[in-house]
């Protein structure tokens, strides 16, 4: 009875929020039934992200703390689960070609970003540095890790996160179409998405829509790229003269590697088990897209200045176009 009273008192937005999550979870699980699979193929990362964005614009944010926490945790667990579908040797072989370019692109994006934003457009130093870091490494995770090191203000963090998030959403929708139009191979597209798309979630979403091999390559390169959070945070503490600030280390990447090791050496005789865990992780990643989309607030959008957003767009176009040219030619 108390539960019914509590549900009755909830706002319409909160009820829609709970109902949508429940239905999405149910549909993703029903997709395991072969008879229903042809009718549920539209439940893609892009579609679910669109649902999350639509919810945020219509109803605003519901349970913002819960939404942020779940999206972060579910994303990490999903990435770890993807490791059970990868062979360490093949992943290293396929991703090795993009590693050198990854290192170069990280530093190039940081330098160009600061010159473009701070020097040319006059964006605040902290904001420009956060946007550059998010574009160079792994979007929101990098911004969240670097922000306390450089003592960024809440509004500076919000501007950087919102700018990067919008471009992430755009990339998730348009990158697969661009890849097909240019007739990119699985390896080319996987490498491109890992370098040109900010957040790991959108990288996985876009590459999984393109193909199995693209997903494997993109995940491997992107998570290697994410490890640059650690040296960048240390470098930032020196540049911004910050002492005693805790650095957020993405430990889940180590668990991802452990999952690959287990799948490579311990699950050789049980390939269906690794494949099932990996497939379940992809469905969790798809569900994560709703939480990510629903986390965008109109308040965050309103606080983005045109200079900051212009910087984010130009920097994203720079790394996207340069990386595409290098990969194709």
N, C-alpha and C positions, 0 to 999 in steps of 0.2 A: 504493500500500500504506500509506504514511504517512497519507494522507487517511482511509482506512478505519479505521485504528487510532485516529485522532483522533475520528472519528465514534462509534466503539464506546465510547470512554472518556467520551463526553458523558452527562450525566444524562438521565433520562427527560424532564424539563421542557424541557431545551435541545433535545432531538430534536423534541418536540411543537412548540416555538417555530419551528424552522426549517421543519418540515413544513407548519405552518399558513400561514406567510408564503408558501411556495412554492405551495401549493394556491390561496390567495386570489389571488395574482398571476396564476396560470394561468386561474382561473375568470373573473377580470375581463377578461382578454384574449380568452378564448373567447366572451365575451358579444358580441363584434363579429360573430360568425357568426349571421346572421338566424335560422337553424333552431334554434339553442340559446338565443336571447335569452329566449323565454317561460319557460324553465326556470331561468334565472339571475337573474331579477328580484329575488329575495330577497337578493342580495348588495348590501345597502344600507348606508349609513354607520351607521345604528342597529344593524343586525345585526352588522356587523364590530366596532363598539365593544363590543357585548355579548360577542363572542368574546374580545376583548382583556381585558375585565374578568373574564370567567370564567377565562381562563388565569392572570391575576394572583392570583386567589383560590385556585385549585387548586395551582398550581406555584410561586407567588411570582415574583420578578423574574429573568428570564434576560438576561444581557448588558445590565445597566442603563445603562451609559455609551453603548453602541452604540444601544440602544433610544431613549434621549433624543436623541442626536445625529441619528439617522435621522428620527425623528418631526418634529423641528424643521426640518431641511433639506427633507424631502419636502413638508411643509406649505407652506413658502415657495415651492418650485418649482411646486407645484400652483396656488397663488394667482396666480403670474405667468402660468402657462399659461391660467388662466381669463380673463385679460385679452385673449387672442387671440379670445375668443368674444364680446367686447363692443364696441359702437360708442361712442366717446367722447361724441358729442353726445346720443345717447339715454340713456346712463348718467347724464350730468350732469343732463339734464332730469328723469329719473325719480327721481334721488336728491336733487335740490335741496330738495324739500319737507321732507326729514327732517334737513337739515343744521343748521338753526337749533335744532330740538328736541334734536339731538345735543349741541350746545354747552351748552345749558341743563342737560341731563340729566347731563353730566359733572360740573359743579360741584355740582349738587344732590345727586348720589350721594355725592360726597366729603364734603360737609358733613354730610349725614344719617348717613353711615356713621361718621364720627368721633364725632358726638354720641351715636349709638346704642351703638356699641361701646365707645369709650374713656370717655365720661362716664356713660352709663347702665348698661351691663352690666359695666364694669370690666375690659374686655379690655386686654391690654398695648398701649401706644401704637403700637409698631412693627407689631405684628400687625394691629391695627385699621386702621392706615393702609395696609398692604399689601392687606388684604381689600377695603377701600374703593377703592383704586386699581385692583385687578383687576376689580372689579364695574363701576367707572365707565368703564374704557377697553377693555381687551382681555385680561382674564384673566391667564393665566400669563406672557404676554409683558410685560405691564405690571409684574407682580410682580417678574419677573427683572430688569427695567430699573431699577426703583425701589429694590430691596433694597440694592444696594451704596451707593447715594446716601445712604440713611438709616442705613447701617451695621447692617442687620438681622442677627440671629443665624440660624444654620442651622435651629434648631427653629422660629423665627418664620416663616421662609420656607416650611418644610415644612407648617406648619399652614395658612398662607394658600393655598398651592398645592393641598393636599388638599381644603380646603373648597370652593374655586372649582371644582376638577375634578369633584367629586361632583355639584354643581349643574349643571355643564355637561352631564354625562351624562344627568341627569334631564330637562333642557330638550330635548335632542336627541330623546328618546323621546316627550315629551308635547306639545311645541309644535305640531307639524303637526296633531295630533288636535284641539287647542284651536282652531287656526285654521279647520279644517274645520267644527267645531261652531258657531263664531261666524260662519261664512260670510264670512270676511275676504277681501278682494280680494288679488291678487298684490302690489300696492304696499303695502297695509296690513300684510300679513304680513311682507314683506321688511323694511319699516321697523321693525316690532316686534322681529323677531329680532335685527336689527343693534344695537338699543338694549338689549334685555333679556337677551340671552345673552352670557356673558362672552367665551369664546374664539372666535377667527375660524373655527377648524375646525368647531366645533359650529354656528356661524351658517351656514356654507356647507352643512353636512350637513342641517340642519333646513330651510333655505330651498330647497335643491335637491330635497328630497322634496316640497315644496309646488308648485314650478313654475319654469319658465325665467325669467319676469319677476321673481319673488320673489328668485331667486338673484342676478340682476343688480343689483337694488336693494340687497339686503342686503350684498353684497360691496362695493359702492361706498361705502355709508354706513359700514360697519364699518371699512374701511381708512382712510377719512377720520378716523374716530374714533380709530384706532390712532396716527395722527400726533400726537395729544395727549400721547403718551408723552414727547415732547421738552420741551414747556413744563412738563409736570408734574414731570419730573425736575429741571429748573432751579429750579422753585418749591420742590421738596422739599429741594434743597441749601441754599436760603435758610432755610426753616422749621426744618430739622434742623441747620443750621449746619455743613454738610459742604463741605469744600473739596478740590479736586484729584481728585474721584471721576469716573471715566469714565462718560459717559452712553451707553447702548446705543441707537443709532438704527436703526429698522427700514427699512434701505435697500431691502429687497425690494419695498416699496410703490412706490418710484420705478420699479423694473423692471416692476411691474404696470401702471403708467401708460404706460410705454414700449410695452408689449405692446398696450395699447388703441390707442395712436397708430398703431402699425404696422398693426393690423387695420383701423383706420378709414381710413387714407390710402394704405397700400401693398398691402393684400390685398383691395381692392375687387373686383378681377377674379378673385380666387381664394378665394371664400367657403368652399369645401369644406376648404381647408387650415386656415383659422382655426378652423373648426368641429371639425376632427379634433384639433387641438392642444388646444382647450378640452375636448373630450370625454375625451381622454387624461388631462388634468389632473384631471378629476372622478374618474376611476378611481384616480388616484394619491391624491387626497384621501380616497377611501373606504378605501384600503389604510392611509393614515395613522392612521385611527381605531383599527386594531388596535394599532399601536405606542403610541398615546396610552392606550388602555385597559390594555395590558400594563404600563404604567409605574407604575400605582397599586400601592403596596405596603401590606401590613397594618400595617407599622411606621409608615407615614405616617398611616394611619387612627387608630392607637392614640394618636398624639401630639396629635390634635385634642381640645381641651377643649370641653366642652359650651357654654360661653359664646361661644367663638370661632365654633363652628359655628352656634349660634343667631343670632349677629350676621350671619353670611353668609346664612343663610336669610331672616331678616327684611329685610335690605337688598335681597336679590334679589327678594323678594315686593313690596317697595316700588317698585323701579324697573320691575318687570314689570307691576304693576297700574296704576301711574300712567301709564306710557307707553301701555298698552293703552287706558285711558280716553281719553287725549288723542287717540290715533289714530282711535278709533272714533267719538268724539263731538266 
